[in-house]
């Protein structure tokens, strides 16, 4: 799967209902805040608007009456007194309009600032609750955090989802990490970036190149070993997560090294650098030879001094074998009686 692909969808009907309720509450809070900011009460606003409309109509009527009476006065139809009375009526209508407009402005400005802040605070609270529910709803859709393969599934459709329970395991198999415990002595010679060979047990005959990515800084108190990580490219997906493999590390390359089977060396102590090897001469007589060992593994041991190379050594029954004992050399595929 790719990063962002949906893995599972959790049941969320209760959250969806809370989300719808929160959305309605936000709309109500916004409407209340708008009414509080714009004016006192709707009835007062309507009355103020009616007053302005009536004052404008009265002024228009008074102006037209005054204009008609000006014409009549010019023709001698009315007296100067009647003309002046008409002008006074028009002036009073103008004053009434200005008063209505001023009253409306005052009414809109008398809203308590504290009421406005309260209304705005309720709006923010409603908006924050809706955002919180949006976030919770987004968590009900579980998506892949990165590209990979589902290697384990722990929950199935209909199961009760628990925050502490695993749902699936996703592994990025394009690059794997091989973890191992290495002796403290060998680990001290390793560093990040060293190349190694990885031989999976389930893919006999196949070898994968790896690189050391981590050499632990701590030592196990019981085994005296150090944890080492090896990064292995796996573009074809042949390697399986949690598989078992052998790792070959060229920790201390030595030219023309003398190597003997590890069972042929009897060490003076478990952690000693010296020991004894039984070497068989041309007359099939075993002789005790003291040696110094170098690099060791479960199968092979390097001899740094005591042997020249090419000698025949005893690999079975050498412990406690007296010096000068005549032995017989077993041929491959035969069993000593």
ABEGO torsion letter per residue (X at the ends): XBBGBBABBBBAAAAAAAAAAAAAAAAAAAAAAAAAAABABAAAAAAAAAAAAAAAAAAAAAAAAAAAAAAAAAAGABBAAAAAAAAAAAAAAAAAAAAAAAAAAAAAAABBAAAAAAAAAAAAAAAAAAAAAAAAAAAABBBBABBEBBABBABBBGBBBBAABBABBBBBAABBBBBBBBBAAAAAABBBGBBBBBBBAABBGBBBBBBBABBBABBBAAAGBBBBBBBBBBAAGABBBGBBBBBBBBABBBBGBBBBBAAABBBABAABABBBBBBBBAAGBBBBBBBBBBBBBAABBBBABGBAEGBBBBABGABGBBBGBBBBBBBBGBBBX
